Amino acid sequence: MKLEGKVALVTGSNRGIGAGCVLEMAKQGADVAINYRSHADEARQVAERVRALGRRAIVIGGDVGDRAVNEKLVDQTVSNLGRLDIFVANAVTSVRKPFVELTPEDVEFTWRVALFGVFHGMQLAARQMLKQTSGGSIIVISSVHAYMPYRSGALYNTAKAGVNHLALTVANELAGDNIRVNIIEPGWTDTPGERQFVSDERIYAAAKKLPMKRLATVEDIARGVVYLASDDAAYVTGANLRIDGGFVLPNHPS
């Protein structure tokens, strides 16, 4: 198993891409700390599935937009599971509105998790990995929106562009300590979060127009996370792995 003996912490992992990452890493031998902001029942169900795979799991509630919560996540992961080898910054919030309609409250709601929360989690995870002196892997779940400026997504798009550059800068600083920092950019992925904005009918109609005629699954994204977290990627840092099924390719006939 590629992650045997490793301990991972995944933010926002009670559902969607985060839960997919937890389960895929557990299948590959990792013990996992599961974080949720709401829906504790979902987080507990994910933990039970991890334990059924023969791995250890803990569940830690809290909003990663709060620095103190990130401190708790790292501390409880280490105290319960012994160490921290893999950190996946996945938690996100988003407001979709035309730019001229956005409020300061919308900015705070989105960036405190999608941008500042990523900074807090990455920094505290990196500090723990430095203490352990055995390296580690930090993976940021970004988006093709980091450079594809979709309308009504100014706050989300900006946050993703920001965390991309943050990840690359941190990768540059920590490479000598064998702490690898990489980015994954999912395309349109079939998650519960999408249902906040688009109906099933519209989602699946639009999916047929994509190059591969379907949305990504959470497993598609999670397998990329496992690769970047494993020794298969031992010489990979500062990389951007786009898992989008060709989503960014021109969608018109040549």
One Martini backbone bead per residue (centre of mass of N, CA, C, O) as a GRO file, in nm:
protein
  254
    1MET     BB    1   0.097   0.035   0.021
    2LYS     BB    2   0.154   0.375  -0.034
    3LEU     BB    3   0.054   0.477   0.290
    4GLU     BB    4   0.199   0.323   0.490
    5GLY     BB    5   0.217   0.483   0.810
    6LYS     BB    6   0.041   0.721   0.752
    7VAL     BB    7  -0.070   1.065   0.823
    8ALA     BB    8  -0.385   1.231   0.774
    9LEU     BB    9  -0.521   1.561   0.683
   10VAL     BB   10  -0.865   1.668   0.611
   11THR     BB   11  -1.041   1.920   0.495
   12GLY     BB   12  -1.358   1.894   0.439
   13SER     BB   13  -1.435   1.544   0.492
   14ASN     BB   14  -1.760   1.460   0.495
   15ARG     BB   15  -1.751   1.526   0.178
   16GLY     BB   16  -1.677   1.473  -0.125
   17ILE     BB   17  -1.356   1.519  -0.192
   18GLY     BB   18  -1.262   1.478   0.098
   19ALA     BB   19  -1.383   1.195   0.140
   20GLY     BB   20  -1.240   1.066  -0.099
   21CYS     BB   21  -0.954   1.105   0.014
   22VAL     BB   22  -0.980   0.947   0.272
   23LEU     BB   23  -1.055   0.668   0.145
   24GLU     BB   24  -0.814   0.637  -0.048
   25MET     BB   25  -0.593   0.654   0.171
   26ALA     BB   26  -0.692   0.416   0.341
   27LYS     BB   27  -0.656   0.202   0.114
   28GLN     BB   28  -0.329   0.292   0.128
   29GLY     BB   29  -0.277   0.299   0.474
   30ALA     BB   30  -0.401   0.542   0.609
   31ASP     BB   31  -0.439   0.759   0.859
   32VAL     BB   32  -0.732   0.970   0.963
   33ALA     BB   33  -0.835   1.310   0.965
   34ILE     BB   34  -1.160   1.447   1.015
   35ASN     BB   35  -1.326   1.731   0.882
   36TYR     BB   36  -1.583   1.962   1.010
   37ARG     BB   37  -1.850   2.206   1.026
   38SER     BB   38  -2.080   2.019   0.933
   39HIS     BB   39  -2.217   1.722   0.949
   40ALA     BB   40  -2.125   1.497   1.166
   41ASP     BB   41  -2.254   1.236   1.058
   42GLU     BB   42  -2.083   1.216   0.805
   43ALA     BB   43  -1.807   1.198   0.941
   44ARG     BB   44  -1.868   0.935   1.096
   45GLN     BB   45  -1.916   0.762   0.844
   46VAL     BB   46  -1.635   0.792   0.727
   47ALA     BB   47  -1.487   0.669   0.970
   48GLU     BB   48  -1.618   0.388   0.951
   49ARG     BB   49  -1.501   0.323   0.671
   50VAL     BB   50  -1.210   0.334   0.757
   51ARG     BB   51  -1.224   0.111   0.979
   52ALA     BB   52  -1.319  -0.112   0.776
   53LEU     BB   53  -1.015  -0.091   0.644
   54GLY     BB   54  -0.812  -0.088   0.911
   55ARG     BB   55  -0.816   0.210   1.005
   56ARG     BB   56  -0.760   0.506   1.144
   57ALA     BB   57  -1.001   0.745   1.304
   58ILE     BB   58  -1.082   1.094   1.322
   59VAL     BB   59  -1.298   1.357   1.457
   60ILE     BB   60  -1.304   1.717   1.363
   61GLY     BB   61  -1.438   2.004   1.454
   62GLY     BB   62  -1.450   2.298   1.240
   63ASP     BB   63  -1.352   2.619   1.129
   64VAL     BB   64  -1.084   2.704   0.916
   65GLY     BB   65  -1.114   3.023   0.946
   66ASP     BB   66  -0.995   2.941   1.224
   67ARG     BB   67  -0.697   2.921   1.368
   68ALA     BB   68  -0.766   2.751   1.622
   69VAL     BB   69  -0.872   2.510   1.463
   70ASN     BB   70  -0.606   2.435   1.325
   71GLU     BB   71  -0.458   2.376   1.583
   72LYS     BB   72  -0.646   2.146   1.668
   73LEU     BB   73  -0.606   1.959   1.428
   74VAL     BB   74  -0.305   1.906   1.466
   75ASP     BB   75  -0.300   1.825   1.766
   76GLN     BB   76  -0.507   1.584   1.745
   77THR     BB   77  -0.361   1.421   1.536
   78VAL     BB   78  -0.100   1.376   1.701
   79SER     BB   79  -0.226   1.268   1.974
   80ASN     BB   80  -0.390   1.022   1.822
   81LEU     BB   81  -0.175   0.938   1.559
   82GLY     BB   82   0.146   1.067   1.619
   83ARG     BB   83   0.122   1.239   1.341
   84LEU     BB   84   0.221   1.434   1.028
   85ASP     BB   85   0.235   1.376   0.664
   86ILE     BB   86  -0.059   1.477   0.556
   87PHE     BB   87  -0.196   1.767   0.383
   88VAL     BB   88  -0.539   1.866   0.301
   89ALA     BB   89  -0.665   2.148   0.131
   90ASN     BB   90  -1.028   2.159   0.089
   91ALA     BB   91  -1.179   2.365   0.213
   92VAL     BB   92  -1.486   2.555   0.122
   93THR     BB   93  -1.618   2.866   0.001
   94SER     BB   94  -1.914   3.028  -0.165
   95VAL     BB   95  -2.003   3.307  -0.384
   96ARG     BB   96  -2.264   3.370  -0.631
   97LYS     BB   97  -2.205   3.681  -0.793
   98PRO     BB   98  -2.210   3.966  -0.905
   99PHE     BB   99  -1.976   4.196  -0.847
  100VAL     BB  100  -2.176   4.448  -0.783
  101GLU     BB  101  -2.328   4.260  -0.543
  102LEU     BB  102  -2.113   4.247  -0.350
  103THR     BB  103  -2.013   4.200  -0.016
  104PRO     BB  104  -1.820   4.207   0.259
  105GLU     BB  105  -1.948   3.942   0.365
  106ASP     BB  106  -1.879   3.769   0.119
  107VAL     BB  107  -1.577   3.794   0.142
  108GLU     BB  108  -1.543   3.677   0.423
  109PHE     BB  109  -1.683   3.402   0.378
  110THR     BB  110  -1.485   3.303   0.155
  111TRP     BB  111  -1.179   3.380   0.243
  112ARG     BB  112  -1.155   3.251   0.531
  113VAL     BB  113  -1.140   2.963   0.390
  114ALA     BB  114  -1.027   2.966   0.079
  115LEU     BB  115  -0.762   3.129   0.195
  116PHE     BB  116  -0.692   3.161   0.502
  117GLY     BB  117  -0.735   2.861   0.579
  118VAL     BB  118  -0.503   2.758   0.405
  119PHE     BB  119  -0.278   2.906   0.542
  120HIS     BB  120  -0.310   2.796   0.827
  121GLY     BB  121  -0.289   2.493   0.765
  122MET     BB  122  -0.016   2.493   0.621
  123GLN     BB  123   0.158   2.620   0.844
  124LEU     BB  124   0.097   2.415   1.076
  125ALA     BB  125   0.179   2.163   0.923
  126ALA     BB  126   0.470   2.249   0.859
  127ARG     BB  127   0.567   2.278   1.150
  128GLN     BB  128   0.525   1.981   1.222
  129MET     BB  129   0.710   1.860   1.003
  130LEU     BB  130   0.967   1.997   1.104
  131LYS     BB  131   0.974   1.857   1.380
  132GLN     BB  132   0.998   1.560   1.253
  133THR     BB  133   1.225   1.554   1.010
  134SER     BB  134   1.057   1.369   0.757
  135GLY     BB  135   0.870   1.531   0.617
  136GLY     BB  136   0.616   1.588   0.348
  137SER     BB  137   0.263   1.652   0.245
  138ILE     BB  138   0.115   1.915   0.052
  139ILE     BB  139  -0.233   1.969  -0.050
  140VAL     BB  140  -0.405   2.165  -0.291
  141ILE     BB  141  -0.740   2.241  -0.354
  142SER     BB  142  -0.832   2.372  -0.635
  143SER     BB  143  -0.883   2.526  -0.966
  144VAL     BB  144  -0.964   2.630  -1.284
  145HIS     BB  145  -1.053   2.915  -1.164
  146ALA     BB  146  -0.766   3.043  -1.125
  147TYR     BB  147  -0.778   3.113  -1.471
  148MET     BB  148  -1.101   3.096  -1.503
  149PRO     BB  149  -1.318   3.379  -1.529
  150TYR     BB  150  -1.596   3.332  -1.409
  151ARG     BB  151  -1.890   3.433  -1.369
  152SER     BB  152  -1.981   3.503  -1.038
  153GLY     BB  153  -1.656   3.421  -0.923
  154ALA     BB  154  -1.455   3.625  -0.792
  155LEU     BB  155  -1.388   3.503  -0.510
  156TYR     BB  156  -1.314   3.215  -0.585
  157ASN     BB  157  -1.109   3.272  -0.808
  158THR     BB  158  -0.915   3.437  -0.628
  159ALA     BB  159  -0.856   3.223  -0.416
  160LYS     BB  160  -0.732   3.014  -0.612
  161ALA     BB  161  -0.505   3.190  -0.715
  162GLY     BB  162  -0.377   3.237  -0.435
  163VAL     BB  163  -0.319   2.936  -0.350
  164ASN     BB  164  -0.132   2.874  -0.577
  165HIS     BB  165   0.093   3.079  -0.504
  166LEU     BB  166   0.133   2.984  -0.220
  167ALA     BB  167   0.221   2.693  -0.283
  168LEU     BB  168   0.471   2.767  -0.455
  169THR     BB  169   0.620   2.924  -0.236
  170VAL     BB  170   0.633   2.697  -0.025
  171ALA     BB  171   0.780   2.495  -0.200
  172ASN     BB  172   1.038   2.666  -0.221
  173GLU     BB  173   1.099   2.680   0.093
  174LEU     BB  174   1.062   2.339   0.161
  175ALA     BB  175   1.237   2.149  -0.017
  176GLY     BB  176   1.491   2.114   0.180
  177ASP     BB  177   1.280   1.953   0.393
  178ASN     BB  178   1.092   1.748   0.237
  179ILE     BB  179   0.845   1.941   0.167
  180ARG     BB  180   0.572   1.888  -0.026
  181VAL     BB  181   0.407   2.111  -0.269
  182ASN     BB  182   0.078   2.080  -0.410
  183ILE     BB  183  -0.154   2.083  -0.689
  184ILE     BB  184  -0.510   2.062  -0.746
  185GLU     BB  185  -0.723   2.075  -1.051
  186PRO     BB  186  -1.035   2.067  -1.076
  187GLY     BB  187  -1.303   2.028  -1.234
  188TRP     BB  188  -1.600   1.921  -1.292
  189THR     BB  189  -1.764   1.797  -0.998
  190ASP     BB  190  -1.940   1.540  -0.835
  191THR     BB  191  -2.110   1.717  -0.584
  192PRO     BB  192  -2.303   1.843  -0.336
  193GLY     BB  193  -2.220   2.146  -0.377
  194GLU     BB  194  -2.345   2.186  -0.663
  195ARG     BB  195  -2.652   2.183  -0.555
  196GLN     BB  196  -2.658   2.486  -0.462
  197PHE     BB  197  -2.663   2.595  -0.789
  198VAL     BB  198  -2.743   2.314  -0.939
  199SER     BB  199  -2.917   2.099  -1.104
  200ASP     BB  200  -2.921   1.785  -1.210
  201GLU     BB  201  -3.022   1.840  -1.495
  202ARG     BB  202  -2.803   2.053  -1.566
  203ILE     BB  203  -2.554   1.892  -1.505
  204TYR     BB  204  -2.601   1.647  -1.708
  205ALA     BB  205  -2.631   1.816  -1.961
  206ALA     BB  206  -2.349   1.953  -1.944
  207ALA     BB  207  -2.169   1.697  -1.934
  208LYS     BB  208  -2.216   1.610  -2.239
  209LYS     BB  209  -2.022   1.866  -2.336
  210LEU     BB  210  -1.783   1.734  -2.252
  211PRO     BB  211  -1.512   1.571  -2.365
  212MET     BB  212  -1.594   1.302  -2.165
  213LYS     BB  213  -1.915   1.315  -2.091
  214ARG     BB  214  -1.828   1.397  -1.786
  215LEU     BB  215  -1.784   1.411  -1.468
  216ALA     BB  216  -1.615   1.413  -1.206
  217THR     BB  217  -1.499   1.225  -0.953
  218VAL     BB  218  -1.379   1.188  -0.641
  219GLU     BB  219  -1.185   0.958  -0.723
  220ASP     BB  220  -1.025   1.106  -0.935
  221ILE     BB  221  -0.901   1.307  -0.731
  222ALA     BB  222  -0.792   1.112  -0.507
  223ARG     BB  223  -0.576   0.968  -0.680
  224GLY     BB  224  -0.399   1.222  -0.701
  225VAL     BB  225  -0.343   1.251  -0.401
  226VAL     BB  226  -0.200   0.985  -0.358
  227TYR     BB  227   0.031   1.037  -0.543
  228LEU     BB  228   0.142   1.303  -0.403
  229ALA     BB  229   0.171   1.152  -0.113
  230SER     BB  230   0.367   0.963  -0.235
  231ASP     BB  231   0.668   0.812  -0.343
  232ASP     BB  232   0.602   0.852  -0.646
  233ALA     BB  233   0.639   1.185  -0.563
  234ALA     BB  234   0.933   1.250  -0.438
  235TYR     BB  235   1.007   1.468  -0.699
  236VAL     BB  236   0.738   1.643  -0.626
  237THR     BB  237   0.723   2.002  -0.657
  238GLY     BB  238   0.530   2.264  -0.761
  239ALA     BB  239   0.278   2.125  -0.872
  240ASN     BB  240   0.013   2.095  -1.134
  241LEU     BB  241  -0.276   1.893  -1.113
  242ARG     BB  242  -0.493   1.832  -1.368
  243ILE     BB  243  -0.846   1.718  -1.311
  244ASP     BB  244  -1.071   1.758  -1.607
  245GLY     BB  245  -1.119   1.603  -1.882
  246GLY     BB  246  -1.068   1.871  -2.067
  247PHE     BB  247  -1.218   2.135  -1.976
  248VAL     BB  248  -0.999   2.360  -2.092
  249LEU     BB  249  -1.060   2.293  -2.361
  250PRO     BB  250  -1.170   2.346  -2.652
  251ASN     BB  251  -1.541   2.349  -2.735
  252HIS     BB  252  -1.467   2.351  -3.044
  253PRO     BB  253  -1.426   2.311  -3.352
  254SER     BB  254  -1.140   2.325  -3.562
   0.00000   0.00000   0.00000
